[in-house]
Amino acid sequence: MTEMPSIDSKDVKKIVVACDAGMGSSVMLATQLRKALSGLSVEVRHTPVNSIPDDADIVVCHAGLAARARASAPGTVLVPFQVFIGDPAVTRLIATMKNGGTVDA
């Protein structure tokens, strides 16, 4: 069994919100994350799930796209969510980024 990737919040430089086409809901979620993490030295951008950049530290995507995101960015911490606004996985990510700790896949 392979070990799931994790990263310390202080080492996160780029969070990518991945979606099917790189438009719409992911743009809203990326904007929400950008606002929530303002003041931290973290870049937040959105991208199509098949074009996740190699320098992404964390990928946030809908659970339905998680397998494609893992294939596109193996070894990167993946945070899957169910709903675009107020999802517990995203809320946990924001809290960990602000308060310190480890973000697990």
C-alpha positions in Angstrom: 0.0 0.0 0.0 1.4 3.4 -0.9 1.7 6.1 1.7 -0.8 9.0 1.2 1.0 12.3 0.6 0.9 15.1 3.2 2.4 18.5 3.5 3.0 20.9 6.4 0.9 24.0 6.0 4.0 26.2 6.2 5.4 24.5 3.1 2.4 25.2 0.9 3.1 27.7 -1.8 0.4 26.9 -4.4 -3.1 25.5 -4.0 -4.9 24.6 -7.3 -8.7 24.2 -7.5 -9.2 21.8 -10.3 -12.5 21.2 -12.2 -13.7 19.7 -15.4 -13.1 22.7 -17.7 -11.4 25.3 -15.4 -14.4 27.6 -15.3 -17.5 28.3 -13.3 -17.8 26.9 -9.8 -14.0 26.3 -9.4 -13.5 30.0 -10.1 -15.8 30.8 -7.2 -14.1 28.3 -4.9 -10.7 29.6 -5.8 -11.8 33.2 -5.0 -13.2 32.0 -1.7 -9.9 30.3 -0.8 -7.9 33.3 -1.9 -9.9 35.6 0.4 -9.8 33.1 3.3 -6.0 32.7 3.0 -5.2 36.4 2.3 -2.2 37.4 4.3 -0.5 34.0 3.8 2.1 33.6 1.1 0.0 31.1 -0.8 -1.0 31.3 -4.5 -4.5 30.0 -5.3 -5.5 29.4 -8.8 -8.0 27.3 -10.8 -7.2 24.9 -13.6 -8.8 22.1 -15.7 -8.3 18.8 -13.9 -6.2 17.4 -16.8 -3.8 20.4 -16.7 -2.8 20.6 -13.0 0.7 22.3 -12.9 3.7 20.3 -11.5 4.3 22.9 -8.8 0.9 22.5 -7.1 1.3 21.6 -3.5 -2.4 20.9 -2.8 -5.1 20.1 -5.3 -8.7 20.8 -4.3 -11.4 19.2 -6.5 -14.9 17.8 -6.5 -14.9 14.2 -5.3 -16.2 13.1 -8.7 -13.0 14.3 -10.3 -10.6 12.9 -7.6 -9.4 9.9 -9.7 -8.6 12.2 -12.6 -6.8 14.7 -10.4 -4.7 11.9 -8.8 -3.8 10.7 -12.3 -2.9 14.2 -13.4 -0.9 15.1 -10.2 0.3 11.9 -8.6 2.1 12.5 -5.3 0.3 15.8 -4.7 -1.9 16.2 -1.6 -5.6 16.0 -2.8 -8.5 17.5 -0.9 -11.7 16.2 -2.4 -15.0 17.9 -1.5 -18.7 17.3 -2.1 -20.2 20.8 -2.2 -18.7 24.0 -3.6 -19.6 26.3 -0.7 -19.1 25.4 3.0 -17.8 21.9 2.5 -16.1 20.5 5.7 -13.0 19.4 3.7 -12.5 22.9 2.5 -13.2 24.4 5.9 -10.6 22.0 7.4 -8.1 23.0 4.8 -8.6 26.7 5.5 -8.3 26.2 9.3 -5.1 24.1 8.9 -3.5 26.7 6.6 -4.3 29.5 9.0 -3.5 27.7 12.3 -0.7 25.4 11.2 -0.5 21.7 10.9 -0.4 19.0 8.3 -2.6 18.7 5.3 -3.2 15.1 4.5 -4.5 13.6 1.2 
